[in-house]
Amino acid sequence: MIKWCVIGAGGIADRRTIPALKKDENSQLVAVMDRVPEVAKAVGEKYGVPYFSDEKQMLEIVECDAVYIGTPVFCHKAQMEIALEAGKHVFVEKPVAFNAKEGAEILEKFKKAGKQLTVGYMMKYHNLHQKAKELVKAGEIGQVNDVRAQFSCWYPDIKGAWRQNKALGGGGAIMDLGVHCIELVEFLLDDEIEDVKSFYSTRSFSYEVEDGAVLIFRTKGGVLGHIDVNFNVPDAASTSKLELYGTKGYILCSGTLAQEETGSLSHLFAPQGDYEAAQVRVERKPVEYKPEGEDLYLRQIKDFTRILESGKPDYFYAERAVQVQTVVDKIYSEK
Ligand SMILES: NC(=O)c1ccc[n+]([C@@H]2O[C@H](COP(=O)([O-])OP(=O)(O)OC[C@H]3O[C@@H](n4cnc5c(N)ncnc54)[C@H](O)[C@@H]3O)[C@@H](O)[C@H]2O)c1
């Protein structure tokens, strides 16, 4: 049984992660902490556990194996260090840190201490994204040549919001939504984005970070692609897209980049031999897949507890989370 403490209990922790911890038979929530005492109290009482407004005090008093950090980006590095100094395994929310340098430094400390570090990129636990990866791996769309990901939401001006402040969030739509797309593309292709170019701007709102961006990229393996992320599209109009085109067909996911296992996947296998000058588009029926409707966050927690129970830390995805920040660093250093 893995005993968990939570740092930053009020946002995604309360909405998604703690409910997932409560569902996992190998996890036990033992305490929560939030900088805002009323939030700590409300979440602690909701789940029937002790609550704190100081993370060091919580880790001194409460015995636990792992710490989940669900705080704003500017808190991640210092709180990962505090948890590691207390001898804990850590599951930190995405993005791992402000930049690749910070991420690599902290990852190195976890490796030296032999403690697990996991970063909250849960999109890869959506069963349709796992299906997409399985199809790609099995060659069901041939050589993948072109990938597109589009992810958006509505995020208007909010006074004091940390995500709208570069010094607190590290960036805007790229740092918040783009990182999910980059990580997912790398997961699906088992490849890394090597070159990236971008346009980004703040167009619909007045905050200092970007509210929209278009990224184009090439992976080490030569796949070309683009990612569009927006904070300025109403939620009801934000139907995410993920498309992979290869020499033998396509995989199209619609509505799958989300906090719930929603959307659909269509797969078309249509290999072609000779050149056909008329390019007749014969209607072909793709195979449709539906999600299983499971909790992505629970799958992610189960993966974490599985690693801890194996007794061997696995840094593969933490290294990828650092690699994602190298792509983001390149984008932000262009302007
Ligand atoms: N994986 C996902 O699905 C997902 C979704 C949303 C957010 N996130 C990530 O989770 C993190 C938090 O985002 P959010 O939307 O929950 O933010 P939020 O602002 O809604 O919630 C953050 C919580 O942390 C608390 N907090 C702030 N500073 C703190 C500190 N120094 N110590 C302790 N608590 C502190 C706040 O009071 C608040 O309760 C970010 O890294 C974000 O990118 C991930």
The ligand as an ORCA input file, in Angstrom:
! r2SCAN-3c Opt
* xyz 0 1
  N      -2.713     16.783    -15.927
  C      -3.795     17.521    -15.933
  O      -4.855     17.098    -16.349
  C      -3.747     18.934    -15.383
  C      -4.899     19.724    -15.423
  C      -4.848     20.998    -14.818
  C      -3.679     21.453    -14.267
  N      -2.562     20.663    -14.312
  C      -1.307     21.122    -13.708
  O      -1.491     21.077    -12.281
  C      -0.806     22.167    -11.660
  C      -1.811     23.014    -10.897
  O      -2.785     23.500    -11.789
  P      -4.271     23.799    -11.276
  O      -5.075     24.067    -12.476
  O      -4.722     22.760    -10.340
  O      -4.002     25.154    -10.480
  P      -4.949     25.843     -9.392
  O      -4.444     27.212     -9.234
  O      -6.376     25.616     -9.755
  O      -4.680     24.988     -8.059
  C      -3.421     24.975     -7.452
  C      -3.568     24.766     -5.961
  O      -2.256     24.904     -5.381
  C      -2.339     25.812     -4.277
  N      -1.056     26.463     -4.136
  C      -0.566     27.557     -4.789
  N       0.690     27.817     -4.381
  C       1.002     26.872     -3.458
  C       2.154     26.591     -2.685
  N       3.270     27.343     -2.759
  N       2.114     25.531     -1.852
  C       1.015     24.768     -1.757
  N      -0.114     24.994     -2.441
  C      -0.112     26.027     -3.290
  C      -3.468     26.765     -4.595
  O      -3.982     27.359     -3.429
  C      -4.462     25.810     -5.284
  O      -5.297     25.184     -4.328
  C      -0.097     22.897    -12.794
  O       1.203     22.397    -12.923
  C      -0.924     22.545    -14.026
  O      -0.187     22.622    -15.228
  C      -2.590     19.413    -14.840
*
